[in-house]
Amino acid sequence: MDNKALTEILAKRLNRKPEDIEKLLEAFIATVKNRCGDLDSVAIPGFGTFEAKKRLERVSINPATGKRMLIPPKVTLSFKPSALLKNKLR
């Protein structure tokens, strides 16, 4: 499902204009991005938790050349579904 299809489905279910739903989704994504950018988590009851994890700088070895490389630190985003969502999918 792409963004347009999701927007249309939500607009029908909520009896709203697709433009309003699009703004709502953009605001939600911006909020998750900002909170996770601060290494905070965003929990949505019944759905799951978005959590940012910081990976530290590390040294890795290229298996083809044997050359050592320094991999810079980075922030990754993970999603953990709630137990309720897991049970509904089973």
C-alpha positions as CSV (number, residue, x, y, z in Angstrom):
1,M,0.0,0.0,0.0
2,D,1.4,3.4,-0.9
3,N,0.8,6.7,0.7
4,K,-2.0,7.8,-1.6
5,A,-4.0,4.5,-1.0
6,L,-3.5,4.9,2.8
7,T,-4.7,8.5,2.7
8,E,-7.8,7.5,0.7
9,I,-8.7,4.7,3.1
10,L,-8.3,6.8,6.2
11,A,-10.3,9.7,4.6
12,K,-13.2,7.3,3.9
13,R,-13.1,5.7,7.4
14,L,-12.9,9.1,9.2
15,N,-15.2,11.0,6.8
16,R,-12.6,13.7,6.2
17,K,-11.0,15.2,3.1
18,P,-7.9,13.5,1.8
19,E,-6.0,16.7,2.2
20,D,-6.7,16.8,5.9
21,I,-5.5,13.2,6.3
22,E,-2.4,14.0,4.3
23,K,-1.6,16.8,6.7
24,L,-2.3,14.6,9.7
25,L,0.1,11.9,8.4
26,E,2.8,14.5,7.6
27,A,2.5,15.8,11.2
28,F,2.7,12.3,12.6
29,I,5.8,11.5,10.6
30,A,7.4,14.8,11.6
31,T,6.7,14.1,15.3
32,V,8.1,10.6,15.1
33,K,11.2,11.9,13.3
34,N,11.8,14.7,15.8
35,R,11.3,12.6,18.9
36,C,13.4,9.7,17.6
37,G,16.0,12.2,16.4
38,D,16.4,13.1,20.1
39,L,16.9,9.4,20.9
40,D,13.4,9.2,22.4
41,S,10.8,6.6,21.7
42,V,7.2,7.0,20.5
43,A,4.7,4.4,21.8
44,I,1.3,4.0,20.2
45,P,-1.0,1.8,22.4
46,G,-2.4,-1.1,20.5
47,F,0.0,-0.5,17.6
48,G,3.7,-0.5,18.7
49,T,6.7,1.5,19.6
50,F,9.1,3.4,17.4
51,E,12.5,3.5,19.0
52,A,15.8,5.2,18.0
53,K,19.0,3.4,18.8
54,K,22.5,4.9,18.5
55,R,25.2,2.6,17.1
56,L,28.6,3.6,18.2
57,E,31.7,4.1,16.0
58,R,33.5,0.9,15.3
59,V,36.3,-0.7,13.3
60,S,35.4,-3.2,10.6
61,I,37.5,-5.3,8.2
62,N,36.7,-5.6,4.5
63,P,36.7,-9.3,3.9
64,A,37.7,-8.9,0.2
65,T,40.8,-6.7,0.8
66,G,41.5,-7.3,4.5
67,K,41.6,-3.5,4.9
68,R,40.4,-2.0,8.2
69,M,37.7,0.7,8.0
70,L,36.3,3.1,10.5
71,I,32.5,3.0,10.4
72,P,31.0,6.2,11.8
73,P,28.3,6.3,14.5
74,K,24.7,6.4,13.3
75,V,21.1,6.4,14.6
76,T,18.8,3.6,13.5
77,L,15.0,3.5,13.9
78,S,13.3,0.3,14.9
79,F,9.7,-0.7,15.3
80,K,8.4,-3.2,17.9
81,P,4.8,-4.2,17.4
82,S,2.5,-4.4,20.4
83,A,1.3,-7.7,21.7
84,L,-2.3,-6.7,20.6
85,L,-1.1,-6.1,17.0
86,K,0.9,-9.4,17.0
87,N,-2.2,-11.3,18.2
88,K,-4.4,-9.8,15.5
89,L,-2.0,-10.7,12.8
90,R,-1.9,-14.4,13.9
